[in-house]
Amino acid sequence: MTAPGARIQRPRAASPLPGTRRPRRRSRLVWRPTLVALAFLSPALIGLVLLRLAPAVVAFWQSLQGGGILSGGEHFVGLDNYVELFSSADFIGSLLVTLLFTVIINPVQVAIAFLLAVLYTRRAAGSGFWRSLVILPIAVPPAVSAVIWSVIYRPDGLGNAFLGMLGLPAQPFLTSPTQSLTAIMVLLSWVGVGYWMLFLIAGINDVPTELYEAASLDGASAWRQLWTITFPLVRRPLAFVLVADTVSNFLVFAPVQILTKGGPEGSTNLLMHDIFNRAYTLGDLNTAQAEVIILVLLTLAIVAVQFRLLKSEDAA
Amino acid sequence: MSVTVTRRPRRLRTGYLLLSLVGALIGLAFLLPLWWTLVNSLRPGSDTFAFLNPLSWQTFFTLSPNLDNYVTLLSGDLGRAIGNSLFISVVTVVAGLLICAMAAFGLSAIPFRGRGAIFGIVILSFLIPFDAIAIPLADMFRDWNLQNTFIGLILPGIGNGMAIFLIRTFFLAIPTELVEAARLDGLGWWGVFRRIYLPLSRPALIGAGLTLFLFQWQAYMWPLLMGTDQNHIVGPVALSNLQGQFNVDYGVMFAASVILTLIPLLIIMICQRYFIQSVSTSGLK
């Protein structure tokens, strides 16, 4: 407890909460911390509201407008833009490509990241060094990785050189409608897996060593220990990684824009690129905003579903 | 760092060799594209495709490495663009860390009514991915005349829900008794923040700083929308512009790729331990 004398000498502002437990100062007790907390929070809150939430509201508002210069200025058109979107083959195609992409790339990336995390937390020669090599590509900005892989995927590039060495025929990669999406997934995984692995390594390192020692004494094999100790105990980092990975893969843009522009035949036309294309190549900003809203809602839905799944798992 | 400590040496040895081999092969496979990029940046652009058919040792090594491509790069527009990236990222980290750490402190150290609601706003703002709202935001920024300005390029990076979340998680682990004791000793809230929370949270701050840095350094869509004039264009956009041109000097292109990768790489390497700590543990455990 502060001595009463000391409290009087000190200006109020410098010491907002002297004698915390005194009932006399009750109203101050309730309001002072709130104001102080809001002062700490306000710069970030203003930024987040203005730069993250406001654009979503603006996008929603503009998605309800239509017309443009040709038909006498913007006016309220209700859900017309959404109706137009869903009757557009391009958009439906983009939606399907994005779903296919999401369903494949996320489980694969998380599984690889988990197995690599397990591998690189075992005691082995140069484990830390090899692990760094896997982490290395996370430093490569998406646009740079796209440029590097554009050379690898060239008909006369490194990719086909390797296939040639193995005696396999040259592949078209990015110019083939059946291979382009996979080609993009490979380059994204090259960049992404090491990043997600970091989180899982952190989770694995948090598992108390005694659990493994106890299991070893009980004769549990390394494989069994992996699934009965490691896996359940890193479920939280795994959950985080799955959610974050899904969201980040939902927003893939640079490789598509740089490598394929959505083609060939729309096979890599992921939603982000379709939005960009609609807004700036086709110049239909209102419909693009409608698509932004759909993208945001889909993202939120994915996150919600994944959190729900994980919660019910916790209860079980 | 290793977790499994088996006390049976004989079983360990076979497993040890196998794990080492697999680990090495996978590591090398991940290294390969970057290594190839590096080697190509050290030889003339005309050599890029010279050793691919068939593959030979020369594909991945050169006996006469030189820095010509880097000299060309740094004296050109691409070098300037990389400088822009660096400036934008550094300002973002400094301003962003302060703002995000303050917000995290407000959300974790000070109990007040409505804390849950405000944390909800933070969560919501980071659930709405930035790239998704980049197009409407770019529209707003154009109205505010922020196109082709550094402010326009930097602003979206500094309020980062993810960074706030990371720091807050760490802050929550700091015992409230510590705060109460400091408060009773007459330390103001700013003092608690500055003298207790910040020094105890170095790993979280470094992790969050890295998040902020990478957000800007890796940005592609936003700078493509916001700053494409010669004075503001960022490295990745300038590099990808080469992609569509006819006479691309592949040597210079690879040199730019190496620099754009090397800068964040060095930072990640230095911070790796803190980064992992910030994700997993609190310094007070």
Interface residues (C-beta under 8 A of the other chain):
Chain A: M1 T2 A6 R10 A14 S15 P16 L17 P18 T20 V30 P33 T34 V36 A37 L38 A39 F40 L41 P43 A44 L45 I46 G47 L48 V49 L51 R52 L53 A54 P55 A56 V58 A59 Q62 L116 L119 Y120 T121 R122 R123 A124 A125 G126 S127 G128 F129 W130 R131 S132 L133 V134 I135 L136 P137 I138 A139 V140 P141 P142 A143 V144 A146 V147 I148 W149 S150 V151 I152 R154 D156 G157 L158 N160 A161 F162 G164 M165 W190 G194 L198 F199 I201 A202 G203 I204 N205 D206 V207 T209 Y212 E213 S216 A222 Q225 P237 V247 S248 F250 L251 F253 A254 Q257 I258 M272 I275 F276 A279 L285 A288 Q289 V292 L295 V296 T299 L300 V303
Chain B: M1 S2 V3 T4 V5 T6 R7 R8 L12 G15 Y16 L17 L19 S20 V22 G23 A24 I26 G27 L28 F30 L31 P33 L34 W36 T37 T48 F49 L52 N53 P54 L55 T59 I99 C100 M102 A103 F105 G106 L107 I110 P111 F112 R113 G114 R115 I118 I121 V122 L124 S125 F126 L127 I128 P129 F130 D131 A132 I133 A134 I135 P136 L137 D139 M140 L155 P156 I158 G159 G161 I164 E180 R183 L184 G186 G188 W189 F193 W217 Q218 Y220 M221 L224 G235 P236 V237 L239 S240 L242 Q243 Y250 M253 F254 A256 S257 L260 T261 L262 P264 L265 I268 M269 Q272 F275 I276 Q277 V279 S280 T281
